Amino acid sequence: MKKWWRYMLAGGLAGVANGLFGGGGGSVLVPLLVGLCAMERRRAFATSVAVILPLCALSVVVYLLRGGLDLRAAWPYLAGGTVGGWLGGRLFRGVRVDWLRRGFGLLLIFGGVRCLM
């Protein structure tokens, strides 16, 4: 129970990132789960997916109610994302943790560089 506040803080920061940027809560949550909550890296990746799903659903409702969501435009991405998510989940167990860490780091660097340009 001592770590409860750490879990709440990690989830809260992921929720803020997700709400502000329309996504990206997982990029905040994975390092927090590993560093702040002392969670094993593979478990942190999987837990992040489980946490981000309801956060994304909540963000969708907020954006929909505020008129900032084009559902028609989102459908093709949802279809592709569903297939990609299924495939990534299937591959997850077979990928070594150090490669998951490297891939995640490269993804964050790529996203950061794209945001700065």
N, CA, C and O atoms as a printed pandas DataFrame, in Angstrom:
     atom_number atom_name residue_name chain_id  residue_number  x_coord  y_coord  z_coord
0              1         N          MET        A               1    0.817   -1.201    0.000
1              2        CA          MET        A               1    0.000    0.000    0.000
2              3         C          MET        A               1    0.861    1.265    0.000
3              4         O          MET        A               1    0.379    2.344   -0.345
4              5         N          LYS        A               2    2.136    1.134    0.387
5              6        CA          LYS        A               2    3.011    2.293    0.411
6              7         C          LYS        A               2    3.194    2.887   -0.983
7              8         O          LYS        A               2    3.370    4.097   -1.123
8              9         N          LYS        A               3    3.154    2.054   -1.999
9             10        CA          LYS        A               3    3.379    2.530   -3.358
10            11         C          LYS        A               3    2.117    3.095   -4.001
11            12         O          LYS        A               3    2.166    3.550   -5.144
12            13         N          TRP        A               4    1.013    3.076   -3.308
13            14        CA          TRP        A               4   -0.263    3.522   -3.881
14            15         C          TRP        A               4   -0.161    4.927   -4.461
15            16         O          TRP        A               4   -0.665    5.180   -5.555
16            17         N          TRP        A               5    0.475    5.832   -3.755
17            18        CA          TRP        A               5    0.601    7.213   -4.237
18            19         C          TRP        A               5    1.433    7.265   -5.512
19            20         O          TRP        A               5    1.169    8.092   -6.385
20            21         N          ARG        A               6    2.432    6.397   -5.633
21            22        CA          ARG        A               6    3.246    6.354   -6.852
22            23         C          ARG        A               6    2.415    5.901   -8.048
23            24         O          ARG        A               6    2.534    6.451   -9.143
24            25         N          TYR        A               7    1.584    4.905   -7.829
25            26        CA          TYR        A               7    0.719    4.414   -8.900
26            27         C          TYR        A               7   -0.268    5.499   -9.335
27            28         O          TYR        A               7   -0.511    5.694  -10.526
28            29         N          MET        A               8   -0.828    6.193   -8.357
29            30        CA          MET        A               8   -1.765    7.272   -8.659
30            31         C          MET        A               8   -1.078    8.414   -9.414
31            32         O          MET        A               8   -1.645    8.973  -10.353
32            33         N          LEU        A               9    0.143    8.755   -8.998
33            34        CA          LEU        A               9    0.900    9.812   -9.664
34            35         C          LEU        A               9    1.225    9.415  -11.107
35            36         O          LEU        A               9    1.057   10.221  -12.022
36            37         N          ALA        A              10    1.687    8.186  -11.315
37            38        CA          ALA        A              10    2.012    7.709  -12.666
38            39         C          ALA        A              10    0.768    7.738  -13.546
39            40         O          ALA        A              10    0.823    8.214  -14.680
40            41         N          GLY        A              11   -0.342    7.238  -13.042
41            42        CA          GLY        A              11   -1.589    7.248  -13.805
42            43         C          GLY        A              11   -2.081    8.654  -14.081
43            44         O          GLY        A              11   -2.572    8.946  -15.171
44            45         N          GLY        A              12   -1.949    9.528  -13.089
45            46        CA          GLY        A              12   -2.380   10.914  -13.267
46            47         C          GLY        A              12   -1.569   11.643  -14.330
47            48         O          GLY        A              12   -2.135   12.371  -15.147
48            49         N          LEU        A              13   -0.262   11.460  -14.330
49            50        CA          LEU        A              13    0.584   12.092  -15.337
50            51         C          LEU        A              13    0.292   11.541  -16.736
51            52         O          LEU        A              13    0.285   12.286  -17.716
52            53         N          ALA        A              14    0.053   10.238  -16.817
53            54        CA          ALA        A              14   -0.309    9.645  -18.106
54            55         C          ALA        A              14   -1.643   10.201  -18.589
55            56         O          ALA        A              14   -1.807   10.476  -19.778
56            57         N          GLY        A              15   -2.586   10.365  -17.684
57            58        CA          GLY        A              15   -3.888   10.924  -18.055
58            59         C          GLY        A              15   -3.789   12.361  -18.531
59            60         O          GLY        A              15   -4.456   12.749  -19.491
60            61         N          VAL        A              16   -2.959   13.154  -17.864
61            62        CA          VAL        A              16   -2.773   14.548  -18.278
62            63         C          VAL        A              16   -2.159   14.596  -19.675
63            64         O          VAL        A              16   -2.622   15.353  -20.528
64            65         N          ALA        A              17   -1.125   13.798  -19.913
65            66        CA          ALA        A              17   -0.487   13.763  -21.237
66            67         C          ALA        A              17   -1.483   13.330  -22.293
67            68         O          ALA        A              17   -1.548   13.923  -23.370
68            69         N          ASN        A              18   -2.255   12.306  -21.994
69            70        CA          ASN        A              18   -3.236   11.792  -22.947
70            71         C          ASN        A              18   -4.307   12.837  -23.250
71            72         O          ASN        A              18   -4.692   13.020  -24.405
72            73         N          GLY        A              19   -4.781   13.513  -22.223
73            74        CA          GLY        A              19   -5.811   14.525  -22.419
74            75         C          GLY        A              19   -5.316   15.762  -23.152
75            76         O          GLY        A              19   -6.021   16.315  -23.996
76            77         N          LEU        A              20   -4.105   16.193  -22.830
77            78        CA          LEU        A              20   -3.553   17.387  -23.462
78            79         C          LEU        A              20   -3.204   17.162  -24.932
79            80         O          LEU        A              20   -3.480   18.004  -25.786
80            81         N          PHE        A              21   -2.595   16.018  -25.208
81            82        CA          PHE        A              21   -2.047   15.782  -26.541
82            83         C          PHE        A              21   -2.878   14.829  -27.378
83            84         O          PHE        A              21   -2.515   14.547  -28.520
84            85         N          GLY        A              22   -3.976   14.328  -26.847
85            86        CA          GLY        A              22   -4.802   13.386  -27.602
86            87         C          GLY        A              22   -4.158   12.022  -27.714
87            88         O          GLY        A              22   -4.552   11.226  -28.566
88            89         N          GLY        A              23   -3.205   11.739  -26.900
89            90        CA          GLY        A              23   -2.468   10.478  -26.902
90            91         C          GLY        A              23   -1.118   10.714  -26.263
91            92         O          GLY        A              23   -0.816   11.825  -25.827
92            93         N          GLY        A              24   -0.321    9.692  -26.207
93            94        CA          GLY        A              24    1.014    9.829  -25.645
94            95         C          GLY        A              24    1.107    9.505  -24.176
95            96         O          GLY        A              24    2.183    9.605  -23.586
96            97         N          GLY        A              25   -0.001    9.117  -23.574
97            98        CA          GLY        A              25    0.048    8.742  -22.164
98            99         C          GLY        A              25    0.957    7.560  -21.904
99           100         O          GLY        A              25    1.590    7.480  -20.851
100          101         N          GLY        A              26    1.029    6.634  -22.858
101          102        CA          GLY        A              26    1.896    5.467  -22.710
102          103         C          GLY        A              26    3.363    5.841  -22.717
103          104         O          GLY        A              26    4.172    5.205  -22.042
104          105         N          SER        A              27    3.712    6.865  -23.475
105          106        CA          SER        A              27    5.109    7.287  -23.514
106          107         C          SER        A              27    5.531    7.905  -22.184
107          108         O          SER        A              27    6.719    7.924  -21.861
108          109         N          VAL        A              28    4.589    8.400  -21.426
109          110        CA          VAL        A              28    4.856    8.914  -20.090
110          111         C          VAL        A              28    4.770    7.784  -19.075
111          112         O          VAL        A              28    5.563    7.728  -18.135
112          113         N          LEU        A              29    3.818    6.890  -19.261
113          114        CA          LEU        A              29    3.534    5.869  -18.260
114          115         C          LEU        A              29    4.608    4.790  -18.171
115          116         O          LEU        A              29    4.973    4.385  -17.067
116          117         N          VAL        A              30    5.121    4.320  -19.295
117          118        CA          VAL        A              30    6.107    3.234  -19.248
118          119         C          VAL        A              30    7.333    3.624  -18.413
119          120         O          VAL        A              30    7.700    2.875  -17.507
120          121         N          PRO        A              31    7.978    4.763  -18.681
121          122        CA          PRO        A              31    9.123    5.118  -17.830
122          123         C          PRO        A              31    8.743    5.317  -16.361
123          124         O          PRO        A              31    9.529    4.995  -15.470
124          125         N          LEU        A              32    7.546    5.842  -16.106
125          126        CA          LEU        A              32    7.121    6.010  -14.718
126          127         C          LEU        A              32    6.882    4.674  -14.029
127          128         O          LEU        A              32    7.233    4.510  -12.860
128          129         N          LEU        A              33    6.292    3.725  -14.732
129          130        CA          LEU        A              33    6.065    2.406  -14.142
130          131         C          LEU        A              33    7.383    1.707  -13.825
131          132         O          LEU        A              33    7.510    1.035  -12.802
132          133         N          VAL        A              34    8.361    1.871  -14.713
133          134        CA          VAL        A              34    9.664    1.236  -14.498
134          135         C          VAL        A              34   10.443    1.964  -13.400
135          136         O          VAL        A              34   10.944    1.333  -12.469
136          137         N          GLY        A              35   10.545    3.291  -13.509
137          138        CA          GLY        A              35   11.372    4.054  -12.572
138          139         C          GLY        A              35   10.716    4.334  -11.235
139          140         O          GLY        A              35   11.294    4.049  -10.187
140          141         N          LEU        A              36    9.535    4.882  -11.262
141          142        CA          LEU        A              36    8.855    5.301  -10.036
142          143         C          LEU        A              36    8.195    4.137   -9.302
143          144         O          LEU        A              36    8.198    4.090   -8.072
144          145         N          CYS        A              37    7.636    3.208  -10.055
145          146        CA          CYS        A              37    6.878    2.103   -9.444
146          147         C          CYS        A              37    7.662    0.787   -9.390
147          148         O          CYS        A              37    7.147   -0.220   -8.905
148          149         N          ALA        A              38    8.905    0.794   -9.886
149          150        CA          ALA        A              38    9.791   -0.377   -9.846
150          151         C          ALA        A              38    9.162   -1.609  -10.506
151          152         O          ALA        A              38    9.316   -2.728  -10.017
152          153         N          MET        A              39    8.462   -1.397  -11.608
153          154        CA          MET        A              39    7.833   -2.497  -12.325
154          155         C          MET        A              39    8.799   -3.039  -13.371
155          156         O          MET        A              39    9.553   -2.282  -13.983
156          157         N          GLU        A              40    8.772   -4.344  -13.567
157          158        CA          GLU        A              40    9.591   -4.976  -14.602
158          159         C          GLU        A              40    9.169   -4.432  -15.956
159          160         O          GLU        A              40    7.983   -4.199  -16.190
160          161         N          ARG        A              41   10.138   -4.224  -16.857
161          162        CA          ARG        A              41    9.910   -3.513  -18.105
162          163         C          ARG        A              41    8.830   -4.160  -18.980
163          164         O          ARG        A              41    7.955   -3.449  -19.475
164          165         N          ARG        A              42    8.858   -5.454  -19.184
165          166        CA          ARG        A              42    7.856   -6.113  -20.023
166          167         C          ARG        A              42    6.466   -5.934  -19.428
167          168         O          ARG        A              42    5.502   -5.686  -20.151
168          169         N          ARG        A              43    6.369   -6.059  -18.127
169          170        CA          ARG        A              43    5.082   -5.870  -17.458
170          171         C          ARG        A              43    4.629   -4.411  -17.566
171          172         O          ARG        A              43    3.431   -4.144  -17.663
172          173         N          ALA        A              44    5.573   -3.467  -17.551
173          174        CA          ALA        A              44    5.234   -2.046  -17.677
174          175         C          ALA        A              44    4.646   -1.749  -19.056
175          176         O          ALA        A              44    3.683   -0.989  -19.163
176          177         N          PHE        A              45    5.214   -2.342  -20.117
177          178        CA          PHE        A              45    4.665   -2.143  -21.459
178          179         C          PHE        A              45    3.231   -2.659  -21.531
179          180         O          PHE        A              45    2.342   -1.977  -22.041
180          181         N          ALA        A              46    3.015   -3.864  -21.016
181          182        CA          ALA        A              46    1.678   -4.468  -21.066
182          183         C          ALA        A              46    0.690   -3.701  -20.186
183          184         O          ALA        A              46   -0.453   -3.478  -20.586
184          185         N          THR        A              47    1.118   -3.302  -19.009
185          186        CA          THR        A              47    0.247   -2.556  -18.101
186          187         C          THR        A              47   -0.128   -1.211  -18.702
187          188         O          THR        A              47   -1.258   -0.746  -18.553
188          189         N          SER        A              48    0.818   -0.596  -19.375
189          190        CA          SER        A              48    0.560    0.688  -20.015
190          191         C          SER        A              48   -0.587    0.591  -21.013
191          192         O          SER        A              48   -1.440    1.477  -21.073
192          193         N          VAL        A              49   -0.609   -0.473  -21.787
193          194        CA          VAL        A              49   -1.690   -0.660  -22.763
194          195         C          VAL        A              49   -3.038   -0.765  -22.046
195          196         O          VAL        A              49   -4.027   -0.177  -22.483
196          197         N          ALA        A              50   -3.070   -1.515  -20.944
197          198        CA          ALA        A              50   -4.317   -1.681  -20.201
198          199         C          ALA        A              50   -4.783   -0.370  -19.573
199          200         O          ALA        A              50   -5.986   -0.122  -19.480
200          201         N          VAL        A              51   -3.850    0.465  -19.146
201          202        CA          VAL        A              51   -4.210    1.739  -18.529
202          203         C          VAL        A              51   -4.635    2.761  -19.574
203          204         O          VAL        A              51   -5.568    3.533  -19.352
204          205         N          ILE        A              52   -3.959    2.764  -20.700
205          206        CA          ILE        A              52   -4.211    3.778  -21.723
206          207         C          ILE        A              52   -5.568    3.579  -22.396
207          208         O          ILE        A              52   -6.184    4.559  -22.817
208          209         N          LEU        A              53   -6.043    2.361  -22.509
209          210        CA          LEU        A              53   -7.338    2.122  -23.153
210          211         C          LEU        A              53   -8.458    2.947  -22.534
211          212         O          LEU        A              53   -9.135    3.670  -23.264
212          213         N          PRO        A              54   -8.690    2.874  -21.210
213          214        CA          PRO        A              54   -9.766    3.707  -20.655
214          215         C          PRO        A              54   -9.457    5.205  -20.727
215          216         O          PRO        A              54  -10.373    6.015  -20.867
216          217         N          LEU        A              55   -8.180    5.582  -20.632
217          218        CA          LEU        A              55   -7.829    6.997  -20.760
218          219         C          LEU        A              55   -8.167    7.509  -22.154
219          220         O          LEU        A              55   -8.685    8.615  -22.308
220          221         N          CYS        A              56   -7.872    6.703  -23.161
221          222        CA          CYS        A              56   -8.195    7.104  -24.534
222          223         C          CYS        A              56   -9.705    7.176  -24.723
223          224         O          CYS        A              56  -10.209    8.094  -25.371
224          225         N          ALA        A              57  -10.424    6.213  -24.160
225          226        CA          ALA        A              57  -11.889    6.239  -24.280
226          227         C          ALA        A              57  -12.454    7.510  -23.644
227          228         O          ALA        A              57  -13.349    8.141  -24.204
228          229         N          LEU        A              58  -11.938    7.878  -22.491
229          230        CA          LEU        A              58  -12.388    9.104  -21.833
230          231         C          LEU        A              58  -12.044   10.335  -22.672
231          232         O          LEU        A              58  -12.865   11.242  -22.806
232          233         N          SER        A              59  -10.839   10.370  -23.235
233          234        CA          SER        A              59  -10.443   11.495  -24.091
234          235         C          SER        A              59  -11.349   11.603  -25.315
235          236         O          SER        A              59  -11.699   12.705  -25.738
236          237         N          VAL        A              60  -11.730   10.452  -25.886
237          238        CA          VAL        A              60  -12.633   10.457  -27.048
238          239         C          VAL        A              60  -13.951   11.118  -26.681
239          240         O          VAL        A              60  -14.472   11.939  -27.436
240          241         N          VAL        A              61  -14.486   10.764  -25.532
241          242        CA          VAL        A              61  -15.764   11.346  -25.105
242          243         C          VAL        A              61  -15.628   12.857  -24.927
243          244         O          VAL        A              61  -16.494   13.616  -25.363
244          245         N          VAL        A              62  -14.542   13.294  -24.285
245          246        CA          VAL        A              62  -14.340   14.731  -24.067
246          247         C          VAL        A              62  -14.217   15.456  -25.404
247          248         O          VAL        A              62  -14.868   16.479  -25.614
248          249         N          TYR        A              63  -13.386   14.936  -26.308
249          250        CA          TYR        A              63  -13.213   15.577  -27.616
250          251         C          TYR        A              63  -14.517   15.559  -28.418
251          252         O          TYR        A              63  -14.834   16.527  -29.109
252          253         N          LEU        A              64  -15.264   14.470  -28.328
253          254        CA          LEU        A              64  -16.530   14.361  -29.050
254          255         C          LEU        A              64  -17.530   15.401  -28.541
255          256         O          LEU        A              64  -18.198   16.067  -29.333
256          257         N          LEU        A              65  -17.628   15.534  -27.226
257          258        CA          LEU        A              65  -18.562   16.497  -26.637
258          259         C          LEU        A              65  -18.171   17.946  -26.934
259          260         O          LEU        A              65  -19.028   18.827  -26.986
260          261         N          ARG        A              66  -16.895   18.180  -27.124
261          262        CA          ARG        A              66  -16.428   19.550  -27.397
262          263         C          ARG        A              66  -16.297   19.836  -28.887
263          264         O          ARG        A              66  -15.824   20.904  -29.275
264          265         N          GLY        A              67  -16.710   18.896  -29.717
265          266        CA          GLY        A              67  -16.728   19.121  -31.159
266          267         C          GLY        A              67  -15.384   19.022  -31.854
267          268         O          GLY        A              67  -15.250   19.480  -32.989
268          269         N          GLY        A              68  -14.396   18.445  -31.215
269          270        CA          GLY        A              68  -13.068   18.367  -31.815
270          271         C          GLY        A              68  -12.741   17.022  -32.428
271          272         O          GLY        A              68  -11.570   16.715  -32.651
272          273         N          LEU        A              69  -13.760   16.209  -32.707
273          274        CA          LEU        A              69  -13.504   14.861  -33.209
274          275         C          LEU        A              69  -14.277   14.631  -34.492
275          276         O          LEU        A              69  -15.484   14.867  -34.551
276          277         N          ASP        A              70  -13.584   14.175  -35.512
277          278        CA          ASP        A              70  -14.199   13.807  -36.784
278          279         C          ASP        A              70  -14.206   12.282  -36.878
279          280         O          ASP        A              70  -13.233   11.675  -37.326
280          281         N          LEU        A              71  -15.307   11.673  -36.454
281          282        CA          LEU        A              71  -15.394   10.210  -36.433
282          283         C          LEU        A              71  -15.225    9.594  -37.819
283          284         O          LEU        A              71  -14.615    8.533  -37.953
284          285         N          ARG        A              72  -15.750   10.235  -38.830
285          286        CA          ARG        A              72  -15.637    9.703  -40.187
286          287         C          ARG        A              72  -14.163    9.598  -40.608
287          288         O          ARG        A              72  -13.757    8.613  -41.225
288          289         N          ALA        A              73  -13.387   10.599  -40.277
289          290        CA          ALA        A              73  -11.964   10.581  -40.613
290          291         C          ALA        A              73  -11.197    9.566  -39.764
291          292         O          ALA        A              73  -10.158    9.066  -40.193
292          293         N          ALA        A              74  -11.697    9.258  -38.568
293          294        CA          ALA        A              74  -10.983    8.359  -37.656
294          295         C          ALA        A              74  -11.122    6.876  -38.016
295          296         O          ALA        A              74  -10.258    6.079  -37.652
296          297         N          TRP        A              75  -12.182    6.492  -38.717
297          298        CA          TRP        A              75  -12.439    5.070  -38.976
298          299         C          TRP        A              75  -11.297    4.334  -39.670
299          300         O          TRP        A              75  -10.939    3.248  -39.214
300          301         N          PRO        A              76  -10.701    4.856  -40.745
301          302        CA          PRO        A              76   -9.597    4.109  -41.374
302          303         C          PRO        A              76   -8.414    3.894  -40.429
303          304         O          PRO        A              76   -7.773    2.843  -40.456
304          305         N          TYR        A              77   -8.133    4.895  -39.598
305          306        CA          TYR        A              77   -7.033    4.746  -38.642
306          307         C          TYR        A              77   -7.370    3.713  -37.579
307          308         O          TYR        A              77   -6.504    2.960  -37.132
308          309         N          LEU        A              78   -8.624    3.684  -37.182
309          310        CA          LEU        A              78   -9.059    2.701  -36.199
310          311         C          LEU        A              78   -8.925    1.286  -36.759
311          312         O          LEU        A              78   -8.480    0.379  -36.055
312          313         N          ALA        A              79   -9.303    1.097  -38.012
313          314        CA          ALA        A              79   -9.175   -0.227  -38.632
314          315         C          ALA        A              79   -7.710   -0.643  -38.710
315          316         O          ALA        A              79   -7.361   -1.760  -38.329
316          317         N          GLY        A              80   -6.858    0.241  -39.199
317          318        CA          GLY        A              80   -5.428   -0.072  -39.282
318          319         C          GLY        A              80   -4.806   -0.263  -37.914
319          320         O          GLY        A              80   -3.976   -1.153  -37.727
320          321         N          GLY        A              81   -5.196    0.559  -36.961
321          322        CA          GLY        A              81   -4.682    0.443  -35.603
322          323         C          GLY        A              81   -5.099   -0.850  -34.925
323          324         O          GLY        A              81   -4.343   -1.416  -34.135
324          325         N          THR        A              82   -6.297   -1.314  -35.233
325          326        CA          THR        A              82   -6.768   -2.580  -34.668
326          327         C          THR        A              82   -5.908   -3.733  -35.161
327          328         O          THR        A              82   -5.483   -4.579  -34.375
328          329         N          VAL        A              83   -5.652   -3.765  -36.461
329          330        CA          VAL        A              83   -4.805   -4.821  -37.030
330          331         C          VAL        A              83   -3.386   -4.711  -36.476
331          332         O          VAL        A              83   -2.790   -5.714  -36.084
332          333         N          GLY        A              84   -2.846   -3.491  -36.445
333          334        CA          GLY        A              84   -1.497   -3.291  -35.919
334          335         C          GLY        A              84   -1.388   -3.644  -34.449
335          336         O          GLY        A              84   -0.393   -4.234  -34.025
336          337         N          GLY        A              85   -2.398   -3.291  -33.664
337          338        CA          GLY        A              85   -2.399   -3.634  -32.243
338          339         C          GLY        A              85   -2.458   -5.132  -32.007
339          340         O          GLY        A              85   -1.795   -5.658  -31.112
340          341         N          TRP        A              86   -3.257   -5.815  -32.817
341          342        CA          TRP        A              86   -3.335   -7.272  -32.709
342          343         C          TRP        A              86   -1.980   -7.894  -33.049
343          344         O          TRP        A              86   -1.494   -8.775  -32.340
344          345         N          LEU        A              87   -1.381   -7.427  -34.138
345          346        CA          LEU        A              87   -0.095   -7.969  -34.565
346          347         C          LEU        A              87    0.992   -7.682  -33.528
347          348         O          LEU        A              87    1.783   -8.565  -33.198
348          349         N          GLY        A              88    1.033   -6.450  -33.016
349          350        CA          GLY        A              88    2.012   -6.110  -31.988
350          351         C          GLY        A              88    1.840   -6.942  -30.729
351          352         O          GLY        A              88    2.825   -7.361  -30.121
352          353         N          GLY        A              89    0.602   -7.182  -30.335
353          354        CA          GLY        A              89    0.337   -8.027  -29.171
354          355         C          GLY        A              89    0.794   -9.458  -29.377
355          356         O          GLY        A              89    1.276  -10.104  -28.446
356          357         N          ARG        A              90    0.643   -9.951  -30.590
357          358        CA          ARG        A              90    1.095  -11.319  -30.907
358          359         C          ARG        A              90    2.622  -11.412  -30.888
359          360         O          ARG        A              90    3.180  -12.422  -30.461
360          361         N          LEU        A              91    3.289  -10.364  -31.349
361          362        CA          LEU        A              91    4.753  -10.363  -31.413
362          363         C          LEU        A              91    5.409  -10.055  -30.068
363          364         O          LEU        A              91    6.589  -10.343  -29.872
364          365         N          PHE        A              92    4.654   -9.476  -29.149
365          366        CA          PHE        A              92    5.177   -8.955  -27.890
366          367         C          PHE        A              92    5.990   -9.979  -27.103
367          368         O          PHE        A              92    7.090   -9.668  -26.648
368          369         N          ARG        A              93    5.480  -11.171  -26.938
369          370        CA          ARG        A              93    6.166  -12.182  -26.133
370          371         C          ARG        A              93    7.473  -12.643  -26.755
371          372         O          ARG        A              93    8.396  -13.030  -26.038
372          373         N          GLY        A              94    7.565  -12.608  -28.074
373          374        CA          GLY        A              94    8.758  -13.108  -28.741
374          375         C          GLY        A              94    9.897  -12.113  -28.838
375          376         O          GLY        A              94   11.003  -12.483  -29.233
376          377         N          VAL        A              95    9.654  -10.858  -28.488
377          378        CA          VAL        A              95   10.686   -9.825  -28.608
378          379         C          VAL        A              95   11.397   -9.670  -27.258
379          380         O          VAL        A              95   10.760   -9.550  -26.211
380          381         N          ARG        A              96   12.722   -9.676  -27.314
381          382        CA          ARG        A              96   13.492   -9.513  -26.083
382          383         C          ARG        A              96   13.255   -8.128  -25.498
383          384         O          ARG        A              96   13.024   -7.167  -26.231
384          385         N          VAL        A              97   13.312   -8.032  -24.182
385          386        CA          VAL        A              97   13.024   -6.790  -23.480
386          387         C          VAL        A              97   13.987   -5.675  -23.901
387          388         O          VAL        A              97   13.570   -4.525  -24.033
388          389         N          ASP        A              98   15.265   -5.996  -24.112
389          390        CA          ASP        A              98   16.193   -4.942  -24.502
390          391         C          ASP        A              98   15.831   -4.356  -25.868
391          392         O          ASP        A              98   16.055   -3.169  -26.105
392          393         N          TRP        A              99   15.276   -5.170  -26.765
393          394        CA          TRP        A              99   14.839   -4.651  -28.070
394          395         C          TRP        A              99   13.555   -3.841  -27.940
395          396         O          TRP        A              99   13.362   -2.861  -28.659
396          397         N          LEU        A             100   12.679   -4.246  -27.030
397          398        CA          LEU        A             100   11.481   -3.440  -26.755
398          399         C          LEU        A             100   11.893   -2.065  -26.236
399          400         O          LEU        A             100   11.356   -1.044  -26.664
400          401         N          ARG        A             101   12.840   -2.049  -25.321
401          402        CA          ARG        A             101   13.322   -0.797  -24.741
402          403         C          ARG        A             101   13.941    0.093  -25.813
403          404         O          ARG        A             101   13.658    1.290  -25.870
404          405         N          ARG        A             102   14.775   -0.484  -26.653
405          406        CA          ARG        A             102   15.416    0.292  -27.723
406          407         C          ARG        A             102   14.384    0.830  -28.717
407          408         O          ARG        A             102   14.429    1.996  -29.111
408          409         N          GLY        A             103   13.463   -0.037  -29.108
409          410        CA          GLY        A             103   12.420    0.397  -30.054
410          411         C          GLY        A             103   11.572    1.511  -29.476
411          412         O          GLY        A             103   11.234    2.467  -30.174
412          413         N          PHE        A             104   11.228    1.394  -28.208
413          414        CA          PHE        A             104   10.439    2.422  -27.535
414          415         C          PHE        A             104   11.219    3.731  -27.483
415          416         O          PHE        A             104   10.666    4.801  -27.734
416          417         N          GLY        A             105   12.511    3.638  -27.155
417          418        CA          GLY        A             105   13.354    4.830  -27.119
418          419         C          GLY        A             105   13.455    5.502  -28.480
419          420         O          GLY        A             105   13.372    6.726  -28.576
420          421         N          LEU        A             106   13.634    4.716  -29.525
421          422        CA          LEU        A             106   13.695    5.280  -30.877
422          423         C          LEU        A             106   12.385    5.940  -31.268
423          424         O          LEU        A             106   12.377    6.998  -31.898
424          425         N          LEU        A             107   11.283    5.315  -30.894
425          426        CA          LEU        A             107    9.977    5.904  -31.180
426          427         C          LEU        A             107    9.817    7.261  -30.488
427          428         O          LEU        A             107    9.310    8.210  -31.086
428          429         N          LEU        A             108   10.249    7.349  -29.232
429          430        CA          LEU        A             108   10.175    8.620  -28.506
430          431         C          LEU        A             108   11.082    9.675  -29.136
431          432         O          LEU        A             108   10.693   10.837  -29.259
432          433         N          ILE        A             109   12.281    9.277  -29.533
433          434        CA          ILE        A             109   13.205   10.231  -30.177
434          435         C          ILE        A             109   12.618   10.711  -31.498
435          436         O          ILE        A             109   12.633   11.907  -31.789
436          437         N          PHE        A             110   12.105    9.788  -32.293
437          438        CA          PHE        A             110   11.514   10.151  -33.574
438          439         C          PHE        A             110   10.353   11.133  -33.378
439          440         O          PHE        A             110   10.264   12.149  -34.068
440          441         N          GLY        A             111    9.465   10.813  -32.425
441          442        CA          GLY        A             111    8.326   11.693  -32.148
442          443         C          GLY        A             111    8.774   13.056  -31.650
443          444         O          GLY        A             111    8.212   14.080  -32.036
444          445         N          GLY        A             112    9.793   13.069  -30.787
445          446        CA          GLY        A             112   10.291   14.338  -30.278
446          447         C          GLY        A             112   10.898   15.210  -31.365
447          448         O          GLY        A             112   10.655   16.416  -31.414
448          449         N          VAL        A             113   11.686   14.595  -32.235
449          450        CA          VAL        A             113   12.295   15.343  -33.329
450          451         C          VAL        A             113   11.213   15.877  -34.272
451          452         O          VAL        A             113   11.287   17.027  -34.704
452          453         N          ARG        A             114   10.223   15.066  -34.591
453          454        CA          ARG        A             114    9.127   15.513  -35.469
454          455         C          ARG        A             114    8.352   16.680  -34.848
455          456         O          ARG        A             114    7.923   17.591  -35.556
456          457         N          CYS        A             115    8.178   16.648  -33.534
457          458        CA          CYS        A             115    7.461   17.747  -32.869
458          459         C          CYS        A             115    8.263   19.039  -32.892
459          460         O          CYS        A             115    7.688   20.127  -32.943
460          461         N          LEU        A             116    9.574   18.930  -32.856
461          462        CA          LEU        A             116   10.413   20.125  -32.848
462          463         C          LEU        A             116   10.589   20.728  -34.237
463          464         O          LEU        A             116   10.969   21.893  -34.353
464          465         N          MET        A             117   10.329   19.982  -35.264
465          466        CA          MET        A             117   10.524   20.492  -36.637
466          467         C          MET        A             117    9.295   21.188  -37.160
467          468         O          MET        A             117    9.295   21.672  -38.293
